Amino acid sequence: MRKDKIDMTTGNPLYRILVFSVPLVFSNLLQQLYSLTDSVIVGRYAGLNALASIGGTGWVRWALLGVCTDCAIGFGIAASQRIGAGDQRGFRKIIAAAIEFGCAGGILLTLIFRLLVDDITTALQIEASILPQARLYLSYMVMALPITLLYNLICAILRSNGNSTGPFLSVVFSSGLNVVLDLYLVAYLNKGIQGAAQATVFSQMISLAIVVFLMVRDDSYHIEKKDLTPDYVLFFETVKLWGPLFFNSIVLAVGGVIVDSRVNMQGPAIAAGIAAASRCYSFLETIEKAVCSGVSVYVGQNYGAEKPDRISVGMKYMAAFAFLFSVALAVVLLTLGDPMLRLFIGEAEDPTVAKTALEAAWIYIHVNCIGVFFMVPMHIFRAALQSLGHAGYTLLAACIQLGARCFAAFWLMEWFGLAGLCTDNGLASLICMPVIFIPYFRYMRQELSKKHMRN
């Protein structure tokens, strides 16, 4: 195996997962700079109203990205299982299917969401003064969906083969470009929301071009004409994996939109404060998401190689990581939260408005520093369960989370104010933990029993 690819079926499990995840950590952190840089520069140079217009569509944009990443995860799981089993022909057929799906699915998603932009922004109850900006920014993100979907699919294929360095390098270059373009278009040319959106879309195009180049130059990813022949068994296998994840994102987004609409009803100042705090939290959360990607590939490769005992050992390490990372994340947010938040909220703002925004942001941070202890372990074990081929539980968990978010938005907010609303993430993760943990341990016992019987 080439040095830029990591075999997850041998060696120390913790070392393999972390070494694979390190480039993903930096890749995800840099990728977050797309949205973080937009928010910081827009907040400081275009004002809190402009920042609120971006934050007001946060869950919708999360849904768009979530649909793309979840579809990519499905193909990545199938690909990693082929790699673990040594099935190179099956791996190439998955590559062909992913490219075909990316082209067709990206265009279809763009057409659907483009028709729904006005209805979505109306449902979010965004204030009339910032509604045109919110629609403009969201429209750009929708038009970039084919780029986003193809990029995530190709990255999932590269990672399934143990290559997490390539996607990292693509993000390094495109993130730097995004910062430069943001400063030029927003700060220098004063193009506001439109400039931030254009910078993000162009940077995504560069990211896609780089990962395509990395795939083309490596013979192990080259497909033949016969690989393009429709394989309906493979089609239904990948649908079984990404289908529940796709609807998972849609269901979660519905809950998020409900929460966003309740936040937007509180006015631009509070909406901007919540947007700033959520960006700070999301920026740090990308570390956990990178490790989840490592867990997914690790479990997928070892499942394909029929090594359930190795999966069990690795997940014990990950349980300890979940707790330690939750502690570290809470400490960082509580100690560095103020300077991070002030990156978004410029000194030129009205002092009363800035104070309101900061108070809302700190409520969000304090509540989510508790919720993170439920979110991180749930996400890690959910990734493992998906890679074992049981993605259906993810959809069930999403439906439960939808109920929890509605409860937070309509009841907890009435009882505890903004703090009650901000419990949506932690409460949703806590309630659905049994739906993830119980099936995981049940299926792992079955896999271990099968292996013992074979031996």
N, C-alpha and C positions, 0 to 999 in steps of 0.2 A: 504494500500500500504506500502511495506517495506520502512524502513528509507533510504535505499540507492537508492530509486526510487522517482522521483519527478513528481507529478500530475500537468501538465501545465494548466488544465482546471479550476483550482480554485486558489484563492489568488491573491496578487498583481502581475500584468503581468510583470513589470520590475524586481521585486524581483525574480520571478520564472525563468525568462530567464537568469538573471545574476548568480543566484545560480547554475543553471544547467550548465552554461557556464564556471564557474570558474575552475572546474576540467579539462574541455576541453582546456581552455587557457594554463594551465600548461602542459597538455598532448601534445598539439600541439607545445608548445615551446620546450619541451624535445624531441619531435619527430624531430623537426628541427635540433636538435643537431646531429642527424644521418649525415645529409649532412653538417652542419656547422663544426662539428668536423673533418670530412673527409677533408674539404677544408682548415681549419686552419692548421692541422697537415701536410697535403700534401704540402700546400704552403710553410710552414716553413722548412720541412725536405726533401721534394722531389723537391722543386723549382717551379718557376712560370710556366714553361712549363707543369709540371704535373698538376698544378692548372688550366691552360688553357685547358688541355685535358678534365678535368671534366666539366668546365664551357661551353666548346664548344658544349657539348651534353645536355645542360640544358633543352632546350625546349622539346627535345625528352623524357628525363626522366620525365619531367613534364607531358607529354602526357601519358606515361605508368601509372604513379600514378593517373592522372586525369581520365583515363578510369576505373581504379579500384574504385576510390572514387565516381565517378558519378554513376556507376552501383550500388554501395552500397547505395547511396542517394535514388535511385529509390525504392529499397526494404525497406529502412528505412521510407520513406514517407508512403508507403502502410501499414507498420507495425504500425506506430504511429497513423494512422487513425483508425485501428482496436482497438488499445488500447483506444483511445478516445471514440469509440463506444461501448466498453465493449465486443468485439467479440474475446474471447480467442481462440476459435477453428480456426478462420481465422488467428489469430496471429501465431499459431503453424504451420499452412500450409505455411505461408510465411517463417518461419524459415527453414522448410524442403526444400522449393523451393530455398532459398538463398544458402543453403549448396550444393545442387545439381548443381546449376548454378556456384558456386565458383569453384568446382572441375573440371567440364567440361570446363567452360569458361577460367579458368587459364591455363589449358593445351593447349587449342586452341590458346590463345593469345601468349603463349610462342613459339609455333611452327611457327606462322605467323611472329612475330617480329624477331625471331632468323634467319630466312631466309633473313630478310631485313636489318640486322645490317650493312653489308658492303655497301649496296646501300645508306642507310640513312647517314652514316658518310661521304660518298663521296659527297652526295648532300649538306652537311653542309659546304663543302669547308674548312675543317680543314687542317692546314699546315701539310705537309708530315712528319715533324720532330716529331709531337705529335700524328699523326693519329693512330699508333698501340696502344698507351696507351688509347686513346679515345674509340677505338673499344673494348679493353679488359674490361674497366669499364662498358661500355654499355651492353656488353654480360652478365656480372654478373647480372646486374639489370633485364635483360630480363629473365634469368633463374629463378629469384626469383618471377616472376609474379604470379604463383599460390599461393604462401605464402602471397603476398601483397593483392591479391583480396580476399582471404578467411578472412584475418585479418580485412580488411575494412568492409566486409559484416557482420561479427560477431559484430564488434563495432557498426555498424549502428543499428543492432537489439537490442543490449544492450541499446543504447541511446534512441531508439524509445520507450522503456519501462521506460524511466526516469532515467536510470543508466549511468551516465557519470563518476562515480568514478572508476569503474572497468577498462575501457580502460586507464584511467590516471595511475593507479597503474602498469599496464603492461608496459607502456612507461617509467615510473620511473626506473624500474629495467633494462629494455633492453637498455635504454640510457646510464646508468652507465656502463653497460657491453660494449657498443659500444665504449665509451671513452677509457676504459682499453685496449680493443683489438686494437684500432687504435694506441695507444701509443706503444703497444708491437710489432705489426706487421709492422708499418710504421717507427716509430722513432727508435725502438730498433733493429728489424730484417732487416730494410731497404728494405721492400718488395714493397714500393711505391704504385702505383695505385692498384695493385693486392691486397695488404694487406688491403687498405681502403675498397675495394669492398667486400672482404671476411668478414671483421668486420661488415659491414652493413648488409649483407645477414644473417649472423649467429644471429645478434641481432634481425632481423625481425622474424626469426624462434622462438626465445624465446618469443617475443611479441605474436605471434599466439598461442603458447602453453598456455600462461597465460590466454588469453581471452577464449579459448576453455574450460579450467578448470573452469573459472567463470561461463560459461554458463551451463556446465554439472552439477555443484553443486546446481543449482537453479531449482526447480521443475517447475517454470512457463515457462521455455524454453524447457522442455522435450517434444519430439514429439513421436507420436505413428506410427505404421506401416501404418495405413490408411491415415496419413498425407502425406505420400510419394507418394500416388496415384496422377498421373498427373492431374492438374486442369487447363484446357485450358483458362477458364475465368480469373483465377488469373494470368496465364502466360501472356496473352495479356494486362492485367492491369499493370503489372510490366514493360513489354516492353514499353508500352505507357509512363511510367514515366522515365525509365532509357535509353530508346532508343535515344530520343533527346539529353539527357545529354551525352551519349556515343559519338554521332556524333559531339556534341558541343566540346568535348575535342579534337577530331581528327581535326576539322576545326581550332580551336584555335592553335593547335600544328603546323599545316601547316604554319600559319602566324608567329608563333614563330620560326620555322625552317628558314624561310626566313630572319627574323631579325638576328638570330644567324649566319647565313651564311655571312651576311653583316658585322657583328662584327668580325667574324673569319678572314675575308679578310683584316682586319686592322692590323693583326699580333698578336703574342702571348701576348705581353705586354698589349695592349689595351683589348684583350679578357680576360686576367687574371684580369684586373682592373674592367671590367664590371661584371665578375663572382663574385668577392669579394663584390662589391656594391650590386648586386642583392641578394646575400646571406644575407647580413645585412638587406636589406629591407624585404626579405621573412621571416626572423626570427621574426621581429616585426609584420609583417602582419598576422602571425598565430593567434594573439589575435582576430583580426577581423574575421578570418575564424572560430574560435571557437564560436564566437557569432552568426555567420551565421548558424552554426549547431544547436545552441540553438533556433534560430528563426525558423528553419525548423521543429524541433520537436514541438515547441510551436504552430505554425500555423497548422501543421498536426493533432495534438491531438484535438485542438479546432475546426478544420474543421470537424473532425469525430464526435465530440460532438455537432455539429451544434450551435456553439457560434461565429458567425461572428463579433458581436459587441465587443467581447473580443479580437479578432484578431486585429480589428481596433485600439483599445486603445493601445495594445502592440506595434504595428508598429509606432504609434506616438512617443512613447518613443525611439524606435530604430532609428527614423529619427534624433532625438536630439543626440543620441549616435554616429551616423555616423559622424556628424560634429565635435563633441568634440574629438573623437578618431583621426580623420584626423589631427586636430591641434596638438594633443599630439604626433602623429607619426612623423610629420614634425619637431617638436621641438627636439625630441630625435635624429633623424637622423642628423640634422644640428649641434647640440651641441656635440654629442658623436660619430659622424661619423669618425673622424680621428683616435682615439684609436681603434675603431672597425675594420677599414680597415687595420691598421697596425698589427692586429692579423694574417692576411692572408699573408701580404707581409713582409717577413723576412728581417732583417738588412744585411744578407749576400748577398742579391741580388745586382747586378750592379746598382749603384746609378741612372744612366740614365734610365735604364729599370724600376726601382722602381718608379721614378718620372713620367714616362709616364703612368704607371699603375694607380698611385694615381690620376693623372689629369683626366683620363678617368672615374675613379670611382666617383669622385666628380661631374663630369658632369651628370652622371646617377642619383646621389642622388638629386642634385638641381632640375632637371627636374621632377623627380617622387614625390618630395615634393609638387609640384603643382598638378600633376595628381592624387594623393591620394584622393583629395576632390571630384573627380568624381568616382573613383574606389570603395571606401567604400560604399557609399549609393547604387550604382548599385548592388554590390554583396549582400547586405542585402535584398533589395527588390526582387532581383532575387530568393533568397532562399525562400522568402514568396510566390512568384508566382508559383514556382515549387511545393510547398507543397499544394497549392490550386488545384493541378492537371493539370496545364497548362505549362508543361515543353517544349512544342513545341516552345514557344517564346524564350527560351534559345538558341535553334539551330539557329533561325533567327538572334538573337543578335550576335551569334558567327560568322555567315557569314558576318555580317556588320563589326565586329571587324577584320576579315581577310582582308577585303578591306582597313580598316584604317591602319593596320600594313604594308600592301604592299605600301600604300601611304607614310608612314613614312620611310620605307626602301629604296624606289626608288626615291622619290621626295624630301621629307623634308631633307633627308641626303645630297642630292645634293645642296640644298639651304642653310642649316644651319649646315652642318657637323655632327659630332657625337651627338650633342645636338638634332638635328632633328630626328635622329634615335631613341634616347631615349624617344621620346614622344609617342612611340607606345602604351604603356599601358594606359596612361591617355587619349590620343586621342580616342582609341578604346572604352573606357568606356563612354566617353562623348557622342560620336555619337550614341551609342546603348541605352542610358538612356531612350529615349522616347519609345523604343520597350518594355522596362520592366515596366516603370511607368504607362503608359497609360492603358495597359491591367490589371495591378494590381488594379488600382482604379476603372476600369470599372467592373471587376468581384466582387470586394468588394461591390460596390453599388448593384449589382444584389443579392448577398448573404444577404445583410442587408434588401433589399426589400422583399425577400422570407420569412425571419424571421418575419418581421412586418405583412405580410399577414397571416402567420400561427397563429400569436398572435391575 
